[in-house]
Every structure is written in structure tokens, then in C-alpha cells.
Amino acid sequence: METLSGLARARPAGYLAGLAGVAVVTGLIELVSGQVNVLSMAVCFQLLVLVVSGAYGLGPGLATGLASAVAFNWFFVPPVHTLTIADTRNWISLAVFAATAFITSYLAEGFRRQRRESEERRRDAELLARMAQAVLAELGAEPSVPEVARAAAAALGVERCRIVLGAADDGGLRAPTPLVPSAAGFTVPLVAGGRALGLLEVGPALAGEEPRWATPGFATAVAGLAAVAVERGRLIAAALEAESLRRSDSLKTALLHGVSHEFRTPLTAIRTAADALAARGGVDEPQDAALLAVMGEETARLDRLVANLLDLSRLEAGALVARMDWCAPAEMVAGAIDAAAPLVGDVAVEARAPSSLPLVRADPVLCERILVNLLHNAARHGAPPVVVEAGVVGGRLEIGVSDAGPGLDASVADRVFDPFVSGGRAAGTGVGLALARGLAEAQGATLSADRAERGTRFVLSFALAPVPAMIEEE
Amino acid sequence: MTAAARILVVDDEPQVLRGLTAALTAAGYEVAGAATAADALEAAALHPPDVVVLDLLLPDGTGVEVCRRLREWTQVPIVVVSAVDEETEKIAALDAGADDYVTKPYAVGELLARVRAAMRRGLAPAGDAPTVTFGEVSVNLALREVRRAGEVVHLTPHEYGLLAELARHPGRVLTHRALLVAVWGPGYSTETHYLRVYMGNLRRKLEDDPSRPAHLITETGVGYRLRP
């Protein structure tokens, strides 16, 4: 497609060149008219038409053809210096000449247009490639939105572009205007992966530059590239963030695991030694016995904390795998109360778990550790009576551990499952509750805390599944 | 006891071995230590111990293999020590012939109690008493009769089979697999839900407080034990 300014510049030059060509060719034929048959020299004009229409297009070509016919007739067709043609054969020659000139001009014009279009396409492709290079090629470094806008402006040959991000329906964006050249510019929607990212606002064309957005699809292609670049920038930023999070997480887990593991052996040895000293009964002073008891108890506590930390690190590293089995709620409750006995001291624990409850799919060992942690927590921070009860609630089996203590502090209720968050009463809960929740999730169960009127109630909840049929007897 | 009972302690951590040796010596036992599976087997053959206390994680092979090798020639009671997340190893050791287990972290008092119980069982081999009693319940294995406070209790064949299998090994941990194979047959070795339901029935019929069983004890993730 030729632009208006292009036409205006090209045409007068073409016509003038055509006329000059006709004069030159006429002069040359005149020079050689003595030696050759001038009528056969008409072919020289055909050559001229071909050259002019190839260089300047259809209009100058046709004009050159017409001027050639007139000049040839005037100067060389008998009777010369008149426009009359005596011989019928010369009429035919002239008609053939005119037709040839017309067809030649037409073909040359087509050829010219094709060449120009392919040049435009090549230039567009080059511009797009350059823009792609600018906004996409740098691996690992995400291009900023203004950088993408600058690259788009350079590709389109306009003063400036602006990228407005946001959902199309949030009201902050204007509807895209049609791609019509105007002084104020226009907007193109930015779409990547079928998702609208925002708009590309294209400013007015640069002074003295041919606005390139006029090529069909070019502005859309630039907008598409800009959208991909913006989207890629976002993805890279997100990936970098995830990667750094993952690294700090795995570092934390490795540290936790290493420290816990290294602590374990000396702790076990100290505890064994303290226990041995106490078991021997070789201490005479009552204070010594009390000191030994403190050593034993505190080492045991540290040992439990380290064991919990180790489990937490295993859980976070994905090294702890639940081994699912059919479990009887009554057994789970009774087993947990037995296992927690050394930790709860003389706090009475009541079990309410009828053996008629349905079996659940769970990891019995992990469940016991969850319930032991909850019982330990209730005995330490709550107040008796501590009750463990199991029941079916809304298609799920729930095991609740409740106490009648002061209850969770409202400020920490949401964070009580975070490691080392205190319930707002005594010392911190350490990692017991964090571990308990992790262990619950590892087997597809949930653990939540209810803030009751009095005390706290933790609920371990399992989805119920049909128990396989069993052979009947009797 | 005329001579001190001899305990072989197998643990690859020197500090733990030293502490345990001191604790068990203080409790009146004669203690031999071994840090590897090879040392343990050699020490056991050289001076047959009365009890073996065996850590399941050894540098030159697992404790399970030591259990199996010991059981090839001796019925010495074996108490295995394992970490909390080693249920599979624990079960394998019990199936390979270990008598009992303690889970780390443990108190020395608990270990001593297990050792004493294992030694008592070692002195009175299982299966030679026709009647086993626990609480108010007596199980007459010869008559296949179960009484609670003198009253005959009606049990289904599988309930009786399960109770009898536990009663034949009082105090010992029997794995799920061992119980299922003994009572229901080899095809049922992983059908744990049978055990859960039948143990529930037995507790309802025999325990004073079925929700807090005193005799039919759950060994979580491992099996069951009859506590006399």
C-alpha cells in the first residue's frame, strides 16, 4: 500500500523522467535513422516504458507509453511530422505498441509493489526481531514494563508508548480504539496466553518518520510481543522469588536436621547417665536427689524438643511418609493416653471413645504422636479435666482434646500452630503443635483449634471411608 | 540370683554405650558392650548373655539381621531399641525373633523393666501352662474355655483364636502380621481391620473399662500384647 505523501513525492519525478526518456530515445532513433529501418526501432520505446514503470509505477509508465506513441508517430511514421497514419499496417503496429506499453506498465507496477511490500515485511520482521532481542533475549533478567514500552515505541516508529496493566474489567482501562492513524495515537489490547494483561497506548508518529503501525497487523504483532515480554517478566520475577524462598527453606531444614541430629546422641548419653545415677540410689542428701531429678527431667524435655525438631525437619523435607492403615478410634485414644502418661504427670485424662465407632484410614503412629503432643500441651497450659473424645461429626471422624484452662489468647489463636509461638500463658509451646498439624496434614487429616468459652479444644478430623467387607462367622 | 545376669548391649554410639553400661551395672547386671553387628554376634557366641539389648541402627548391617542370626542358635531374650520413626525396622526385628522393644527417647527405668520382663519370660518358656490368667479373666488353652470372674464368656472362634494366640505369649509383643497369619491364615497378613474389630470385641467382653484396656494392650503401629 502506498501512502499519500509517497504518491505525491514519486509522481512528478516519474512523469518528468518519462518525458525526458521519450526525448532522448527519439533523438537516438533520429541519429541512426539513416542506417536502419526506423519502424523496427519502436522496440526502444518499449524498453523505456519498462524502465519507467518499473521505477515509478503505473501512472508514469502509461504516460511514457502515450508520449512514446505520439513521438514515434510524429517523427517516424510516414507521413512524418503529422499525426495521420497513411498505412493501415502502421495503425496495427501502433495499436500493438500501445497494448504492449500498457501491459508492460501494468506488470512492472505489480512487480514494483510486490518488491515494496516484501521490503516492508522484511523491515517489520527486522523491527520485531530487534524488539524481541531487546525484551526477551536476556535470560534471567526480567525487562521492566517501561523498557518494554520503549522497545515497542522504537519498533512502531512513534514518539512514545505506554503500557497500562490491569484486568480489562477493572474500569481503569479505556476500551481499545480502532487502528486508525490519528495525531493522538491509539490503543491496542495486550493479550498473553489468552489472558488480557492491559493496553498498549501508542503515541503519535515521530516527525519525519513513516508511521509503521499502518502496516496491517504490525501494531498487533508489536503488542503481542510486548504482552509476552511483560508476562515473561512477571513469570521470571515469580520464579526468582520462589527459588529464593525454596533455597532459604531447604537451608533451614538442613540446619534443623543437622543440629537436631548432632544434639541427639549427647542428650541420650546425659539422660542415660542421670537416670543411672538416680536408679543406683547412691545419693544420700535429699538435695542431691532433687538435683538429679531436675537433670533427668530437663534432659528428657530437651530430648523431646530435639526429637520434635527432627521430625519437623523431616516433615518439611518431605522425608516423613505416612503409612496408612485401618485404625480403631478407641484404640488410638487409649494408646495416646498411655503414651502421654509420663508427660502429663498427675493430670487426670478422661477418655470418651466407644469401640462402636467406625474404623478410619490413618497412620496410627503419627496419630499417636499428634494426640500425645495435644495431651502434653493441654496438661502444661490448660487445666483439668482434660478430655479426649472421639465421635462422628458430619461424615468425618473427629478426635477432640479439650481442657478447662484459660483458653487461647485471642492474639495468638491464629498462630498457635506456628513453631515457637506461646499460647500467651506459660512458656512457649515449642514445636509440638506445629509438628502435630504437620503430621495431621501428612496423612490427609486436619488439625484445628477451637476457642471454647472455657479452655481450648483441639480437633483432629479424618474423612470417613468405607471399610472393606469382612468374612462373617457363625 | 546366685550370679549377676549378663546383658549384652549393642549400640554404635560410644557415649550411649558407656552410659547404658554404667546404668545397667548400677542396677546389678554384668554388662558386655558391642558397637557393631559382627562384634555383637561374636560376643554372644563367646559368652552367651541372659538378655540382649540391641540398637536397630548399626553401621555394618541392621539390628534385624542380628536378631535373625541370634535366633538361629539361641532363644536368648532380645530387647530392641529404635527411634520413633523406625516402625518398619521394629516390626521386622520382632518378626525376626526379638521379644520386645523400647522407643528412643526412653528412660533407663523403662528399659530396665523391659529387660526384667524379658528375662522372666526367658526363664518360663511360653506354651507350657494350660491356663493363662490376667485380671479377672482365665484362659484355659486345653479346654478352649474363657472365664471372667468365674463366668464362662462366649467368644466366636476367631475371637478365641486371637485371645489364645496372645495368651500363649503373655507379655510379648505380637506383630499384626504374626497375629493375622496365626488366626486367619497367610492370606490375611495385611488385613489389619480384622484385628481392629476383633480386639474391640475382646476388650468389650473381657476388659473392665474397654476404653482404657489394662490387659489387651495396643502397641501402636506394631501389634498387640497381653499384659498379665
Contacts between the chains, C-beta under 8 A, distances in Angstrom:
chain1	res1	chain2	res2	distance
A	265	B	13	5.0
A	265	B	15	6.1
A	265	B	16	6.5
A	266	B	15	6.4
A	267	B	105	7.7
A	268	B	13	7.4
A	268	B	15	7.7
A	268	B	16	5.3
A	268	B	19	7.5
A	268	B	104	6.8
A	268	B	105	6.5
A	269	B	13	7.4
A	269	B	15	3.6
A	269	B	16	5.3
A	269	B	18	7.0
A	269	B	19	4.6
A	270	B	19	7.8
A	271	B	19	7.9
A	271	B	105	6.8
A	271	B	107	7.7
A	271	B	108	7.9
A	272	B	16	6.5
A	272	B	19	3.3
A	272	B	20	5.7
A	272	B	22	7.7
A	272	B	23	5.6
A	272	B	108	5.8
A	273	B	19	4.7
A	273	B	22	6.5
A	273	B	23	7.4
A	275	B	23	6.1
A	275	B	107	5.8
A	275	B	108	3.5
A	275	B	109	6.6
A	276	B	19	6.6
A	276	B	22	4.9
A	276	B	23	3.1
A	276	B	24	8.0
A	276	B	26	5.1
A	276	B	27	7.9
A	276	B	108	5.9
A	277	B	26	7.8
A	279	B	23	6.3
A	279	B	26	6.0
A	279	B	27	6.0
A	279	B	108	5.9
A	279	B	109	6.4
A	279	B	112	7.1
A	280	B	26	3.8
A	280	B	27	7.5
A	282	B	26	7.7
A	296	B	107	7.7
A	300	B	105	6.8
A	300	B	107	7.1
A	303	B	105	4.2
A	304	B	105	6.8
A	307	B	84	6.6
A	307	B	104	7.9
A	307	B	105	6.2
A	311	B	84	7.6
A	311	B	85	7.3
A	314	B	85	7.2
A	320	B	85	7.0
A	323	B	87	7.0
A	323	B	88	7.9
A	323	B	221	7.5
A	325	B	192	5.2
A	325	B	221	7.8
A	326	B	192	5.2
A	326	B	193	3.9
A	326	B	196	5.6
A	327	B	196	6.7
A	328	B	196	4.2
A	328	B	197	7.5
A	328	B	199	7.3
A	328	B	200	5.6
A	330	B	200	6.4
A	330	B	203	7.9
A	330	B	210	7.1
A	330	B	211	5.8
A	331	B	196	6.8
A	331	B	199	7.1
A	331	B	200	7.5
A	331	B	218	4.8
A	333	B	211	7.1
A	334	B	211	6.1
A	334	B	212	5.6
A	334	B	213	6.0
A	334	B	218	6.7
A	335	B	218	4.6
A	335	B	220	4.7
A	337	B	212	7.0
A	338	B	217	7.8
A	339	B	220	7.2
A	342	B	107	7.4
A	351	B	211	4.6
A	351	B	212	5.7
A	352	B	211	7.3
A	353	B	211	5.6
A	354	B	211	7.4
A	355	B	200	4.0
A	355	B	201	7.9
A	355	B	203	6.5
A	355	B	204	5.7
A	355	B	210	5.6
A	355	B	211	7.4
A	359	B	193	5.6
A	359	B	196	5.5
A	359	B	197	7.3
A	363	B	221	7.7
A	364	B	220	5.2
A	364	B	221	4.8
A	365	B	84	7.7
A	365	B	85	7.9
A	365	B	87	5.6
A	365	B	220	5.7
A	365	B	221	3.8
A	368	B	220	4.6
A	368	B	221	7.5
A	369	B	84	7.3
A	467	B	193	5.7
A	468	B	191	7.7
A	468	B	193	6.3
A	470	B	191	7.9
A	470	B	193	6.9
A	470	B	194	6.0
A	470	B	197	6.8
A	473	B	156	5.3
A	473	B	157	6.1
A	473	B	158	5.9
A	474	B	156	5.8
A	474	B	157	7.8
